[in-house]
Amino acid sequence: MMTALSANLNGKKVLDAGCSAGWYSSQLLQGGAEVTGLDISPEMVKAAKLRLGEDATFLCHDLQEPLPFKDDSFDIIISSLTLHYLKGWTSTFQEFNRTLKAGGIFLFSVHHPFMDYTRHNCKDYFQTQLLSETWSKPNITIDVSFYRRSMQSIVNETTQHFSLSKLIEPQPHER
């Protein structure tokens, strides 16, 4: 995702929407950006603050609620693997649009819809569907739920609020 942005982010105000433990925030800071990160999880906000200290601002916030920022606050909004946790995108995209400066960049990634369609044996590719998985990690097992949308739904919802300049699908890497 970072390769889609300029390496020089000096003076750019960036919102990391769904910042998790701050990995992208760290990369953005290294590029010279002024970073604000949001995450719904207090634990993730705490981890991001531990990772980056006072170099960035982190807030616990639900992306389905109005954003606590003035209009035209950010040059760039990124959201990595977060939006598929939201049932509806309209109010979130309206808020992103409101807080993004004219000519700004909104860059996001979600699960590829066909991957989830085949992996979960979905019956209707075009139906937005709540899916669940169990993730087992060394010290914890958690159930995670997310929404699978068709590619046309993702593109159509996005273009209702933003101009789409590029669609990037991940390419396989040789092992």
N, C-alpha and C positions, 0 to 999 in steps of 0.2 A: 504494500500500500504506500509505503514511503517513497518508492521510486516514481510514483505519480505526481509527487510534489517537487518543487525546486529544492535543491540542496541548501540554497541560501534563503533562509526565512527571517533574516534580520529585520526587526521592526514590525513583523507581522504578528497580529493578535490572533491566537488560535484557540478554538474551543475543542477539547477532546471529550466528546459526548459518549459516555460509557467508558470512562478511562481505566476501569479495573485497577490494577496495581501500578499503573503509570508507565508501562513500557513505551507506548507511543508518545506520551508526554515527555519522557526522557529523550527520545529521538528528536522530537520537535525542538526541545530546548537546545540540543547540540547543534541544530541548524540555525539557532539564533532567535527563535520565536519567543514571544511572551505567551505563556500557556496557562489556560484555565481548564481544569478537568472536572467533570461531573460523573458521579456514579450513584446508583440507588443503594448500594451496599455500604454501610458504615465501615465494615471491615476492609473493603477495597480502598475507600478513601483514606483510611488510616495507613494502609500499606503504601499507597501512593505518596502520602506525606512523609512516611519514613524513608522512602526511596529518594525523594527529591527535596525534602525539607522546604525551605522558604523560596526555592527557585521557581516554584509554580504555585498557583492557587488551586485548591481542591475543595469541592463542596459536595455534600450528600444531597442528591436531588433526583426526583423521578422525572424522566424525560416526557412523561405524559401530562405533566403539569406545566403551567406557564414558566418560562425561563426567567431567572432573576437578573436579567440584564437589559440595558437600554437598547433601543433600536440601533442598528448599524454598529454593533460592538465588535464584530469579528471580521477579519479578512479571510479566514479559513475555518471551516467546521469539518472535523473528521469524526467518524463513528465506525469503529472496527468491531464487527461481529456482535452488534448490540441490537439493532433494529428488529431482528427477527423475534426478540423477546416481547415486543409490543404488539398488541392485537390490532390497533389502528395506528396509521401513520399520519393522518391528516393534521391533527392539532400539533403534533411534534414538528412536522415539516413546515407548518405555518409559523411556528416559533423560530425554527432555524432560519426561515426566510426573513423574518422580522429582524433578527439579530445579526444576520449576515450583511455586510456592506455590499452595495451595488458592485457588480463585477467580481465578487468574492467567489471562493471555491468551496463547494460542499462535496466531500469525498467520503463514501461509505462502502462497507463490505457486509455481506450477509452470507449465510449458508447458500450454496448453489441449490436452486430448487429441484433440479433433477436428481441430485445426489440424495436428498431427503425423500423424494418421491419413491425412488427405487429401494432405498435402504429400509423404509418403513412400510413398503408394500401398499402405498396409498392407492385408492381406487380411482380417484378423479384428479388428474394433474392440475386442473384449473380451479379447484376448490381450495380456498385458504383453510388450513387445517391446523389445529393444535396438536402437536406431537410431544412425546415425552421419551427421555432416555435416562438410563442410570449410569452415572459416571463413577467408576471406582478408582480411587487414588490410594497411594500407600497408607495414608492416615485417615481417610474419610471416603464414604460412599454417599452420593447425593443424587436425587432425582431432579432432572432439569426439563422444563417444558418450554417450548418455543413454537412460533407459527411458521408454517411452510406456505409460501405463496408461489404462484407461477411467475415465470420471467416476465410475461406481459403485465401481470399485476404490479410487479416491482417497477417496471419501466413506466407504466401508465401513472401510477401514484407519484413517482418522482417527477415526471414531466408536467404534472398539474401544478407544481410549485417551483420547479427549477428547469433551466435549459440543460439538456443532456449533451455534453460534448464528447463523451467517450464512455463506452462500456468495455470493461476489462475483465476477461475471464482468466482464472489461473491456468497456467500451462504446466504440463507434467515435467518433472525433472528426471533425468537419467540417474540411475543408482550406480 
